[in-house]
Amino acid sequence: MNPRGKSGPAGGRARAPRRRGPRAPVARPRRRAAGGGEAPGRLIEATLRCLREKGLARTTSRDIARAAGTNLQAITYHFGSKDELVSQALLSAIREWTRPALRALRSGDSPPLRLLAALQALQDSFERAGDLLPAYLQALVEASRAGSLRRGVSGILRELRAFLVGEIDGLKSSGFLPAWIDPEGMATLLLATADGVALHAALDPASVDHHAVSAQAMQLLLAASAARPSP
């Protein structure tokens, strides 16, 4: 018999209970919002739909979540905030507006035809974007200087401006445009004119004929070409 304590199995000494330390926390996978990978796309589409129907000031997070068929947490999970979601939605719309013009500028046609096709593509995009222009302009004005919307729009405009500069420079080098035309300045003028037309169209849509405006811009370039001095 063991005088120090009770006998263990088969007459052996009883084992002291093991000391167990605290259990390591089990890593749990982060729960994704309803819809998985499709949720961000649904949220962006729902945001654009709400902006068209209600405008920027009246669009709420609940409106977007309801239109997307998801919950409010999905907005924070995928985008961090409603403002960031609105920025990303508007940027996706702007990319769609400018993509046909960039595709025209990348085509294998001659420089004059590429520039004309790009202007026509911007006209078509302008018609499709009419109901979203007020929200876009308001968001752009209210965006902070470090905001993702301002950075994204600046990047898109830089890309479009670079293509326009290349086209205008090619027309100038070929002799189609006179030497006094500055490609950088002319490209900026064309884009600024487009922004001004968008602003006027948002304020008074019936007063703006964007086809006439773009035709005038093209006629100015053609007139400059015809007026260049003979060698």
N, C-alpha and C positions, 0 to 999 in steps of 0.2 A: 504494500500500500504506500502511496506517495504521501509523506507527511506534510508536504508543502501545499498541497492542494488536491483537487480532484484529479482522478486519472483520466487520461485522454483515451482515445480508441486503442484497443489492444493493450491497455495497461500503460501506455506511454504518458509523458507529461503533457498537461493541457497547454495548448498554444495560446499565446496572448493575441487578442484581436488586433488586426492590422489597422494602422492609422491611415486614413485616406485624406489627402489634401482636397482643397476645393476643386471642383470639376472645371475644366477649361470651357469657356463659353462656346457653344456650337454656332458656327457661322450660318446664318440663314440667308437664303437668296433674297435679294431685294424684290419686292412685289412690283410687277409692272402694271401699268394702267391697262384698263380694259382695251382689248384690240391688239395688244402686242405691238409688233413693228408697224402695223397699219394705223395706229392711233395718231402719230404725228401728221400723217397725210390727211386723215379725216379732220383733224383739228384745223389745219391750214385751210382746207376747202370750206369748212364751216365758218371760219373767221372771215374769209372773203365774201361768203354769202351774206353774213350779217352786216359787213361793212357796206355792201351794195344796198341792202334793204334798209338799214337804220343809220348808217353813217358812223364815224368814229366816236363821237361824243356819246351816242346813245347805245353803243354796243357794250354789253357787260360780259363778264366771265360766264355767268349763268346762261346767257343767250348762246354763247359759243359752245359750251358743254352740251346744252340741250340740242343744238343743231347737229353736233357731232355724235350724239348718242352715247356720251360718256359722262364722267363725273368731273367735278371741279379739280380734284387732286391730279387728274391727268394733265391739266395745263401746267401746274407747277412741276410735275414730275418730268415732263418732256421739254419744257421751255423755260422754266424758272419763274415766269410771271406772264400776265396777260400782255403787258407792253412788248415783251420780247416775242411772244407769239404773233402779235399784230405786225411787228417789224418783219419777221420771217415770212409771214403770209404776203405782205406787200412786196417784199423782195422777190418772192417766187413769181408774183404777177408781173413785175417789171422785167424779169428775165424772159418771161413768155412774150412780153411786148417787143423786146429788142432782138430776140432770137432770129426771127425771119429777116430782119435788116442785116444782121451780122452774117447770116447764111448767104444773102445776096452779095455782100461785099467780099465773101470768100469764093464766089463762083469764078469760073474761067472766062467770063465775058470780058469785053473791053471795058476800060475804066468808066467811060461815059454811061454805058449800059448798066454797069454795076451800081453806080451812084443813083441812076434813075430807078433801078429796081429796089434799092434800099429805101429811097424816099416813098415809093409806092407801098412797100412793106410796112413802113412806119405809119402811113395813112390808114392801112387796113387795121393795124393794131390799135391806132387811135380810136377808130370807130368801135372796136370791141371793148375798149377800156373806159368809155365815156361815163358809165355809172359808178366807176371806182375812183375816178380822178379827184373828186372832192376829198375823200378820205385819205388818199395818197398825199395830196398837197398839205392837208392839215397835219398829218403825222410827220411829214418832212419838216414843217416849220417848228413843230413842238419837240422834235427829237433833239436830245442834247448833242453837243459837239462830239462826244465820245460814244454816242449811241450806235448800236449795231445797224440801225436803219440808215443813218447818215453814212457810216463806213461802207455799207453794202452798196448804196446808191452811188457813192463816189467811185467805187471800184467798177461798177457797171458802166458809168459814164466815161471813165478813163479808157475802158476797153473800146467802147463805141467811138470815142474821140480819136483814139489811135488809128482805128480803121479808116475813119473819115480823113484824117491827116494823110495817111498813105495814099488814098484814092486821089485827093486833091493834089498832092505832090506829084503823083503819076501823071495827072492831066496837065499840070504845069510843066513837067519835064518833057512831055511829048509835044508841047507847043499848043495844046488845046486851050489852055488858060494862060493869060498874060503873066509876065514876070513879077508884077507888083502885088499879086495875090500871095498872102501869107497863109500857108496851109494850116498852121496852128490857130491863127486868128479866125480864119474862115470856118474851120470845124467848130470852134467854140461859138461863133455867131450862129451857125445852123442849129446847134443844140440849144442855145439860149432862146432862139426863136421858137423852137419846139416847146420848151418849158413855158414861154409866154403864151403860146397858143393854148396849151393845156390849162393854164390859169384862167384865161378868158373863157374858154369853153366850160370850165367848172362854174364860173360866175354867171355866164349868160350863154347857154349852149346854142340858142337860136341865132346868135349874132356872129358865130364863127363858122366859116367855110374852110376847113383845113385843107381841102383839095385845092382851093384857090391860093391859099398861103404857100403850100409846097410848090405849086406851079410857078408862083412868082419867084420863089427862091431859085428854082431851076432856071427860069428865064434870066435872072440876074447873072448867073454863072455863064449862060450862053451869050448874053449881051457883052459880058466882059471878054469873052473869047472873040466875039466878032469885032470888038473895038480895039483889040490889041494892035499896036503899031506894026506896019509892014517892015520886014528886015531891010 
